[in-house]
Amino acid sequence: MEATPGREHQHGGDEEDDVTTTPEARKSFNESLEELRADVIRLGALTTESIAAATQSLLDADLAAAEQVIEHDDLVDNLYHFTEDRCFLMLARQQPLASDLRAVVTILRICHELERSADLMVNVAKATRRLWPHPLDPKVRGIIDEMGIQAANQTRLAMDAFADGDGSRAAALADMDNAMDDLSKSLFRHILSWGNSDEGTIQQAVQLALVARHYERVADHAVTIAERVQFMVTGLHPGADNADDIFA
């Protein structure tokens, strides 16, 4: 991703005060922005790790691995809050406009989406506890494995688009989301095929339905990240009327 250009003025007339116009201030701002970008990319990596680990703990009925996913979430939360605080300080002290402002606002939103995805994987890890010790049947295992891969791939692609400032790659995420929807439908159809079952089987079906929803929401968060990347790159909100966008 190229270095963020200098502050742009939205309107003609008298020039506004700009704390990032001097070479020293510009260098300091760019360095701070690059540090923020690095933290967000790290947050994305931690979240992707959580997706893989939570999925594997569920597939293996591994309670120890599930606990590790839950404990790992503290790292995500700490980095999320640290990055968020630094964004607020930049907005308050340096008051960026145009492309700089889009970058900081995008980072704030992406951090939120990643933190929510990691929380959803904590929920999947907790489902491992609730389903234990009942094994998953082969059909369920196969679908959940695919859902975990799909969620991780979408999150990784969204973060690659952010890291590279690639709006075209980000735009591809919306089409990928259909794959997750199809997997979720397959899982629901299989659960419904169980018909009348005992209470234990019904409880298992409820937990699996919730797990499917968690993966769907992770995919949705990845799409939102991609949309924010498109906004960061172009100044336009995908699918919206952007005629009066204050960030353009």
Secondary structure as UniProt FT lines:
FT   TURN            19..20
FT   HELIX           23..60
FT   HELIX           63..94
FT   HELIX           98..131
FT   TURN            132..133
FT   HELIX           138..164
FT   HELIX           167..171
FT   HELIX           173..192
FT   TURN            193..194
FT   HELIX           199..234
FT   TURN            238..239
FT   TURN            243..244
FT   TURN            246..247
//
